[in-house]
């Protein structure tokens, strides 16, 4: 088992890596820093919203939940 603090730090570092990779991929295709930055920001916002709804949907699914 790991601490909540460790899980939070892992989530933050993963999000940073994913954001940097998105920027690099878009820049590789467009060679435009402004476009790359805009796509990266929009992509992160959309993914945060999608994650929220994904989590809320999973709260309604009882599959895989065991009683203590």
C-alpha positions as CSV (number, residue, x, y, z in Angstrom):
1,X,0.0,0.0,0.0
2,X,1.2,3.5,-0.7
3,X,0.4,6.8,0.9
4,X,-2.0,9.3,-0.5
5,X,0.8,11.8,-0.8
6,X,2.8,9.4,-3.0
7,X,-0.2,8.7,-5.2
8,X,-0.7,12.5,-5.7
9,X,2.9,13.1,-6.5
10,X,2.9,10.2,-9.0
11,X,-0.3,11.6,-10.6
12,X,1.3,15.1,-10.9
13,X,4.6,13.8,-12.4
14,X,2.7,11.6,-14.9
15,X,0.5,14.5,-16.0
16,X,3.7,16.7,-16.5
17,X,5.3,14.0,-18.6
18,X,2.1,13.5,-20.7
19,X,1.8,17.3,-21.2
20,X,5.4,17.6,-22.4
21,X,4.9,14.6,-24.7
22,X,1.8,16.2,-26.2
23,X,3.6,19.5,-26.8
24,X,6.5,17.6,-28.5
25,X,4.3,15.5,-30.8
26,X,2.3,18.5,-31.9
27,X,5.4,20.6,-32.4
28,X,7.0,17.8,-34.5
29,X,4.0,17.9,-36.8
30,X,3.4,21.6,-37.0
31,X,6.8,23.2,-36.1
32,X,4.7,26.0,-34.5
33,X,5.2,26.7,-30.8
34,X,2.0,28.7,-30.5
35,X,-0.1,26.0,-32.0
36,X,1.6,23.4,-30.0
37,X,1.0,25.3,-26.8
38,X,-2.7,25.9,-27.7
39,X,-3.3,22.2,-28.5
40,X,-1.5,21.1,-25.3
41,X,-3.7,23.4,-23.1
42,X,-6.9,22.5,-24.8
43,X,-6.0,18.8,-24.7
44,X,-5.3,18.9,-21.0
45,X,-8.6,20.7,-20.3
46,X,-10.6,18.2,-22.3
47,X,-8.9,15.3,-20.6
48,X,-9.6,16.7,-17.1
49,X,-13.3,17.1,-18.0
50,X,-13.4,13.6,-19.5
51,X,-11.7,12.1,-16.5
52,X,-14.2,13.7,-14.1
53,X,-17.1,12.2,-16.0
54,X,-15.3,8.9,-16.3
55,X,-14.9,8.8,-12.5
56,X,-18.5,9.8,-11.9
57,X,-19.7,7.0,-14.2
58,X,-17.6,4.4,-12.5
59,X,-19.1,5.4,-9.1
60,X,-22.4,4.0,-10.5
61,X,-20.8,0.6,-11.5
62,X,-20.7,-2.0,-8.8
63,X,-18.6,-4.5,-10.7
64,X,-15.4,-5.4,-8.9
65,X,-16.4,-3.9,-5.6
66,X,-16.1,-6.2,-2.6
67,X,-17.5,-5.7,0.9
68,X,-15.0,-5.4,3.7
